[in-house]
């Protein structure tokens, strides 16, 4: 069965879009059938995958408000094994329209129900807020990945996100599980970054991923070329970190075959500490 994973954090600038795009790309590269949904009106995931938002005939907006099906809004094979439901700026207007509906928090779940089993995994990139768009994503999801930046106040933001997930469980989706917390933009030169990692792992034992995403020039550059790190700089430190994270995600989702492929690929890789910044 398809596993639906929301990538969410109420705080902006923590690497949600980067994580969604690159985990999806690595899973697809190892044979998984993956769909990503851009549910952020800014459309950064759409741009990161090389899609011009101005050319879109349909998007996640039409899916969310019930004007189109998953099949009608999906852009197939934006890279091998990876399909996309893109976003346009008009998605921001969906918040107002959803607020007037009886089941406003579960519209995405209803719209996706007929097509979900076509994919191994569906990743949803959420906006940086707990508005109706994010609530719809968490209502439809089986699991949530929470990226946090290795900087001051990260732990406080993570606690707030956990409280929000608890609220969603009580009121909307009792089966929602935290797949894991991923620490991003790690700078090994600073004591603060190491302290954040230590604090998160001590407070959320069993929830944090082992992979830590470094602050990386290559990761920052890739979206400007409409590429994931898998295509742009597959041997860079950021790419290797996201490959390791993808292995962990595959294992936790029960994608055993894909996890084994990722593991073998990762173990065979010769990692140079000076490769890719």
DRENDO-1510 file (C-alpha; in Angstrom, 1 decimal, always signed):
<recs>
REC; n; res; u; v; w
REC; 1; UNK; +0.0; +0.0; +0.0 .
REC; 2; UNK; +1.1; +3.5; -0.7 .
REC; 3; UNK; +2.5; +5.5; +2.2 .
REC; 4; UNK; +1.7; +9.2; +2.3 .
REC; 5; UNK; +4.3; +11.4; +4.0 .
REC; 6; UNK; +4.0; +15.1; +4.8 .
REC; 7; UNK; +7.1; +17.1; +5.1 .
REC; 8; UNK; +6.2; +19.8; +7.5 .
REC; 9; UNK; +7.4; +22.4; +10.0 .
REC; 10; UNK; +5.6; +25.6; +11.0 .
REC; 11; UNK; +8.9; +27.4; +10.8 .
REC; 12; UNK; +10.1; +28.6; +7.4 .
REC; 13; UNK; +13.6; +28.1; +5.9 .
REC; 14; UNK; +14.3; +24.8; +7.5 .
REC; 15; UNK; +14.7; +22.7; +4.4 .
REC; 16; UNK; +11.3; +21.3; +3.8 .
REC; 17; UNK; +11.4; +21.7; +0.0 .
REC; 18; UNK; +15.0; +20.6; -0.3 .
REC; 19; UNK; +14.2; +17.5; +1.8 .
REC; 20; UNK; +11.1; +16.6; -0.2 .
REC; 21; UNK; +12.8; +17.0; -3.6 .
REC; 22; UNK; +15.9; +15.1; -2.8 .
REC; 23; UNK; +14.5; +12.2; -0.7 .
REC; 24; UNK; +11.9; +11.7; -3.5 .
REC; 25; UNK; +14.7; +11.8; -6.2 .
REC; 26; UNK; +16.9; +9.3; -4.4 .
REC; 27; UNK; +14.0; +6.9; -3.8 .
REC; 28; UNK; +13.0; +7.2; -7.4 .
REC; 29; UNK; +16.6; +6.6; -8.5 .
REC; 30; UNK; +16.6; +3.3; -6.6 .
REC; 31; UNK; +13.4; +2.0; -8.2 .
REC; 32; UNK; +10.5; +3.4; -6.1 .
REC; 33; UNK; +7.4; +4.8; -7.8 .
REC; 34; UNK; +7.2; +8.3; -6.3 .
REC; 35; UNK; +4.7; +11.2; -6.4 .
REC; 36; UNK; +5.5; +14.6; -4.9 .
REC; 37; UNK; +2.8; +17.2; -4.2 .
REC; 38; UNK; +3.7; +20.8; -4.0 .
REC; 39; UNK; +1.2; +22.2; -1.5 .
REC; 40; UNK; +3.0; +25.5; -0.9 .
REC; 41; UNK; +1.7; +28.6; -2.9 .
REC; 42; UNK; +5.3; +29.8; -3.3 .
REC; 43; UNK; +5.8; +26.7; -5.6 .
REC; 44; UNK; +9.4; +26.3; -4.7 .
REC; 45; UNK; +9.2; +22.5; -5.1 .
REC; 46; UNK; +7.7; +23.0; -8.6 .
REC; 47; UNK; +10.6; +25.3; -9.6 .
REC; 48; UNK; +13.2; +23.0; -8.0 .
REC; 49; UNK; +12.1; +20.2; -10.3 .
REC; 50; UNK; +12.4; +22.4; -13.4 .
REC; 51; UNK; +8.7; +23.1; -14.1 .
REC; 52; UNK; +7.7; +26.6; -15.2 .
REC; 53; UNK; +4.6; +27.5; -13.1 .
REC; 54; UNK; +3.4; +29.9; -15.8 .
REC; 55; UNK; +2.8; +27.0; -18.2 .
REC; 56; UNK; +0.7; +24.9; -15.8 .
REC; 57; UNK; -2.9; +24.1; -16.9 .
REC; 58; UNK; -3.8; +22.4; -13.7 .
REC; 59; UNK; -2.2; +22.2; -10.3 .
REC; 60; UNK; -2.6; +21.2; -6.6 .
REC; 61; UNK; -5.2; +24.0; -6.3 .
REC; 62; UNK; -7.7; +22.2; -8.7 .
REC; 63; UNK; -7.0; +18.9; -6.9 .
REC; 64; UNK; -7.6; +20.4; -3.4 .
REC; 65; UNK; -10.9; +22.2; -4.3 .
REC; 66; UNK; -12.2; +19.1; -6.2 .
REC; 67; UNK; -12.1; +20.5; -9.7 .
REC; 68; UNK; -9.7; +17.9; -11.0 .
REC; 69; UNK; -8.5; +14.3; -10.2 .
REC; 70; UNK; -5.0; +13.2; -9.3 .
REC; 71; UNK; -4.5; +11.9; -12.9 .
REC; 72; UNK; -5.6; +15.2; -14.4 .
REC; 73; UNK; -3.2; +17.3; -12.4 .
REC; 74; UNK; -0.1; +15.0; -12.3 .
REC; 75; UNK; +2.9; +15.8; -14.4 .
REC; 76; UNK; +4.4; +12.4; -15.2 .
REC; 77; UNK; +8.1; +11.6; -15.1 .
REC; 78; UNK; +9.6; +15.0; -14.3 .
REC; 79; UNK; +12.5; +12.8; -13.7 .
REC; 80; UNK; +12.6; +8.9; -14.0 .
REC; 81; UNK; +10.2; +7.3; -11.5 .
REC; 82; UNK; +9.1; +10.7; -10.1 .
REC; 83; UNK; +5.8; +12.4; -10.8 .
REC; 84; UNK; +4.7; +15.8; -9.7 .
REC; 85; UNK; +1.6; +17.7; -8.8 .
REC; 86; UNK; +2.8; +21.2; -9.1 .
REC; 87; UNK; +1.7; +24.5; -7.4 .
REC; 88; UNK; +0.7; +27.9; -8.7 .
REC; 89; UNK; +0.3; +31.1; -6.6 .
REC; 90; UNK; -3.5; +30.8; -6.8 .
REC; 91; UNK; -3.2; +27.9; -4.3 .
REC; 92; UNK; -3.1; +30.6; -1.6 .
REC; 93; UNK; -6.8; +31.3; -2.4 .
REC; 94; UNK; -7.7; +27.7; -1.5 .
REC; 95; UNK; -7.5; +28.6; +2.2 .
REC; 96; UNK; -10.5; +30.9; +1.8 .
REC; 97; UNK; -12.5; +28.4; -0.3 .
REC; 98; UNK; -11.7; +25.5; +2.0 .
REC; 99; UNK; -12.9; +27.5; +5.1 .
REC; 100; UNK; -16.4; +27.5; +3.7 .
REC; 101; UNK; -16.6; +23.7; +3.3 .
REC; 102; UNK; -18.0; +21.2; +5.9 .
REC; 103; UNK; -15.1; +18.8; +5.7 .
REC; 104; UNK; -12.4; +21.5; +5.0 .
REC; 105; UNK; -9.6; +19.6; +6.8 .
REC; 106; UNK; -10.0; +16.4; +4.7 .
REC; 107; UNK; -10.4; +17.6; +1.1 .
REC; 108; UNK; -7.0; +16.5; +0.0 .
REC; 109; UNK; -7.5; +13.0; +1.5 .
REC; 110; UNK; -10.8; +12.7; -0.4 .
REC; 111; UNK; -9.3; +13.9; -3.7 .
REC; 112; UNK; -6.4; +11.4; -3.5 .
REC; 113; UNK; -8.2; +8.3; -2.4 .
REC; 114; UNK; -8.9; +6.9; -5.8 .
REC; 115; UNK; -5.3; +7.1; -7.1 .
REC; 116; UNK; -3.1; +6.7; -4.0 .
REC; 117; UNK; -2.3; +3.0; -4.5 .
REC; 118; UNK; -0.5; +3.6; -7.8 .
REC; 119; UNK; +2.6; +4.8; -6.0 .
REC; 120; UNK; +5.0; +3.3; -3.4 .
REC; 121; UNK; +5.3; +6.6; -1.6 .
REC; 122; UNK; +3.7; +10.1; -1.9 .
REC; 123; UNK; +5.6; +13.1; -0.4 .
REC; 124; UNK; +3.8; +16.3; +0.3 .
REC; 125; UNK; +5.7; +19.6; +0.6 .
REC; 126; UNK; +3.8; +21.8; +3.1 .
REC; 127; UNK; +3.8; +25.6; +3.5 .
REC; 128; UNK; +5.5; +27.1; +6.6 .
REC; 129; UNK; +2.4; +27.4; +8.7 .
REC; 130; UNK; -0.4; +25.3; +10.3 .
REC; 131; UNK; -3.1; +26.7; +8.1 .
REC; 132; UNK; -5.7; +24.6; +6.2 .
REC; 133; UNK; -3.2; +23.6; +3.5 .
REC; 134; UNK; -0.9; +22.0; +6.1 .
REC; 135; UNK; -3.8; +20.6; +8.0 .
REC; 136; UNK; -5.1; +18.9; +4.8 .
REC; 137; UNK; -1.6; +17.4; +4.2 .
REC; 138; UNK; -1.4; +16.0; +7.7 .
REC; 139; UNK; -5.0; +14.7; +7.5 .
REC; 140; UNK; -4.1; +12.8; +4.3 .
REC; 141; UNK; -0.8; +11.6; +5.6 .
REC; 142; UNK; +0.3; +8.3; +7.3 .
REC; 143; UNK; +3.5; +9.9; +8.5 .
REC; 144; UNK; +5.3; +13.2; +8.8 .
REC; 145; UNK; +8.9; +14.1; +8.4 .
REC; 146; UNK; +10.0; +17.2; +10.4 .
REC; 147; UNK; +13.1; +19.0; +9.1 .
REC; 148; UNK; +14.7; +21.4; +11.6 .
REC; 149; UNK; +17.6; +23.8; +11.1 .
REC; 150; UNK; +20.6; +23.3; +13.3 .
REC; 151; UNK; +20.4; +26.7; +14.8 .
REC; 152; UNK; +19.2; +28.6; +17.9 .
REC; 153; UNK; +15.5; +28.0; +18.9 .
REC; 154; UNK; +15.3; +24.9; +16.8 .
REC; 155; UNK; +14.3; +22.8; +19.7 .
REC; 156; UNK; +11.5; +25.2; +20.7 .
REC; 157; UNK; +10.1; +25.1; +17.2 .
REC; 158; UNK; +10.2; +21.4; +17.2 .
REC; 159; UNK; +8.3; +21.2; +20.4 .
REC; 160; UNK; +5.6; +23.5; +18.9 .
REC; 161; UNK; +5.4; +21.2; +15.8 .
REC; 162; UNK; +5.0; +18.1; +18.0 .
REC; 163; UNK; +2.2; +19.9; +19.9 .
REC; 164; UNK; +0.5; +20.7; +16.6 .
REC; 165; UNK; +0.8; +17.0; +15.4 .
REC; 166; UNK; -0.8; +16.0; +18.7 .
REC; 167; UNK; -3.7; +18.3; +18.0 .
REC; 168; UNK; -4.1; +16.9; +14.5 .
REC; 169; UNK; -4.1; +13.4; +16.0 .
REC; 170; UNK; -6.8; +14.2; +18.5 .
REC; 171; UNK; -9.1; +16.1; +16.1 .
REC; 172; UNK; -8.5; +14.9; +12.5 .
REC; 173; UNK; -6.1; +12.0; +11.9 .
REC; 174; UNK; -5.5; +9.7; +14.9 .
REC; 175; UNK; -3.2; +7.4; +12.8 .
REC; 176; UNK; -0.7; +10.1; +12.0 .
REC; 177; UNK; +2.9; +9.1; +13.0 .
REC; 178; UNK; +6.1; +10.9; +13.2 .
REC; 179; UNK; +8.4; +9.1; +10.8 .
REC; 180; UNK; +11.4; +11.1; +12.0 .
REC; 181; UNK; +13.1; +14.4; +12.6 .
REC; 182; UNK; +15.9; +15.4; +10.2 .
REC; 183; UNK; +18.5; +18.0; +11.1 .
REC; 184; UNK; +19.4; +20.3; +8.2 .
REC; 185; UNK; +21.9; +23.0; +7.4 .
REC; 186; UNK; +24.5; +21.5; +9.8 .
REC; 187; UNK; +27.7; +23.4; +10.1 .
REC; 188; UNK; +30.4; +21.3; +11.7 .
REC; 189; UNK; +32.5; +24.4; +12.4 .
REC; 190; UNK; +30.0; +25.7; +15.1 .
REC; 191; UNK; +29.5; +24.4; +18.6 .
REC; 192; UNK; +25.8; +25.5; +18.3 .
REC; 193; UNK; +25.0; +23.0; +15.5 .
REC; 194; UNK; +26.5; +20.1; +17.5 .
REC; 195; UNK; +24.5; +21.2; +20.6 .
REC; 196; UNK; +21.3; +21.2; +18.6 .
REC; 197; UNK; +21.9; +17.7; +17.3 .
REC; 198; UNK; +22.6; +16.5; +20.8 .
REC; 199; UNK; +19.6; +18.1; +22.3 .
REC; 200; UNK; +17.2; +16.8; +19.6 .
REC; 201; UNK; +18.5; +13.3; +20.0 .
REC; 202; UNK; +18.3; +13.4; +23.7 .
REC; 203; UNK; +14.7; +14.8; +23.8 .
REC; 204; UNK; +13.4; +12.8; +20.9 .
REC; 205; UNK; +15.1; +9.4; +21.2 .
REC; 206; UNK; +14.0; +7.1; +18.4 .
REC; 207; UNK; +12.4; +9.9; +16.4 .
REC; 208; UNK; +15.5; +11.5; +14.9 .
REC; 209; UNK; +17.1; +10.2; +11.7 .
REC; 210; UNK; +20.8; +9.3; +11.8 .
REC; 211; UNK; +21.5; +11.2; +8.6 .
REC; 212; UNK; +22.4; +14.9; +9.2 .
REC; 213; UNK; +22.1; +17.2; +6.2 .
REC; 214; UNK; +25.1; +19.6; +6.0 .
REC; 215; UNK; +25.0; +23.2; +4.9 .
REC; 216; UNK; +26.0; +22.8; +1.3 .
REC; 217; UNK; +26.7; +25.2; -1.6 .
REC; 218; UNK; +25.7; +22.4; -4.1 .
REC; 219; UNK; +22.3; +21.9; -2.3 .
REC; 220; UNK; +21.7; +25.6; -2.6 .
REC; 221; UNK; +22.7; +25.8; -6.2 .
REC; 222; UNK; +20.7; +22.8; -7.6 .
REC; 223; UNK; +17.2; +24.4; -7.5 .
REC; 224; UNK; +18.4; +27.3; -9.6 .
REC; 225; UNK; +19.1; +24.8; -12.4 .
REC; 226; UNK; +15.7; +23.1; -11.9 .
REC; 227; UNK; +17.5; +19.9; -10.7 .
REC; 228; UNK; +17.7; +17.8; -7.6 .
REC; 229; UNK; +21.0; +17.1; -6.0 .
REC; 230; UNK; +20.9; +13.6; -7.5 .
REC; 231; UNK; +21.3; +15.1; -11.0 .
REC; 232; UNK; +23.2; +18.2; -10.2 .
REC; 233; UNK; +26.0; +17.0; -7.9 .
REC; 234; UNK; +25.4; +13.3; -7.0 .
REC; 235; UNK; +28.8; +12.9; -5.3 .
REC; 236; UNK; +28.6; +16.1; -3.2 .
REC; 237; UNK; +28.4; +15.9; +0.6 .
REC; 238; UNK; +24.7; +17.1; +0.5 .
REC; 239; UNK; +23.8; +14.4; -2.0 .
REC; 240; UNK; +25.4; +11.6; +0.0 .
REC; 241; UNK; +23.6; +12.9; +3.2 .
REC; 242; UNK; +20.3; +12.8; +1.4 .
REC; 243; UNK; +21.0; +9.4; +0.0 .
REC; 244; UNK; +21.6; +8.1; +3.6 .
REC; 245; UNK; +18.4; +9.8; +4.7 .
REC; 246; UNK; +16.5; +8.1; +1.8 .
REC; 247; UNK; +17.8; +4.8; +3.0 .
REC; 248; UNK; +16.5; +5.4; +6.5 .
REC; 249; UNK; +13.1; +6.7; +5.1 .
REC; 250; UNK; +12.8; +3.5; +2.9 .
REC; 251; UNK; +13.5; +1.3; +5.9 .
REC; 252; UNK; +11.0; +3.1; +8.2 .
REC; 253; UNK; +8.3; +3.0; +5.5 .
REC; 254; UNK; +8.8; -0.7; +4.9 .
REC; 255; UNK; +10.1; -0.4; +1.4 .
REC; 256; UNK; +12.4; -3.3; +2.0 .
REC; 257; UNK; +13.7; -3.8; -1.5 .
REC; 258; UNK; +14.4; -0.2; -2.1 .
REC; 259; UNK; +16.1; +0.1; +1.3 .
REC; 260; UNK; +18.4; -2.8; +0.4 .
REC; 261; UNK; +19.3; -1.2; -2.9 .
REC; 262; UNK; +19.9; +2.2; -1.2 .
REC; 263; UNK; +22.1; +0.5; +1.4 .
REC; 264; UNK; +24.2; -1.4; -1.1 .
REC; 265; UNK; +24.6; +1.7; -3.2 .
REC; 266; UNK; +25.6; +3.7; -0.2 .
REC; 267; UNK; +28.1; +1.2; +1.2 .
REC; 268; UNK; +29.8; +0.8; -2.2 .
REC; 269; UNK; +30.3; +4.6; -2.5 .
REC; 270; UNK; +33.7; +5.9; -1.7 .
REC; 271; UNK; +33.1; +9.1; +0.2 .
REC; 272; UNK; +35.8; +11.8; +0.0 .
REC; 273; UNK; +35.6; +14.3; +2.8 .
REC; 274; UNK; +36.7; +17.0; +0.4 .
REC; 275; UNK; +34.1; +16.2; -2.2 .
REC; 276; UNK; +31.3; +18.7; -2.8 .
REC; 277; UNK; +30.7; +21.6; -0.4 .
</recs>
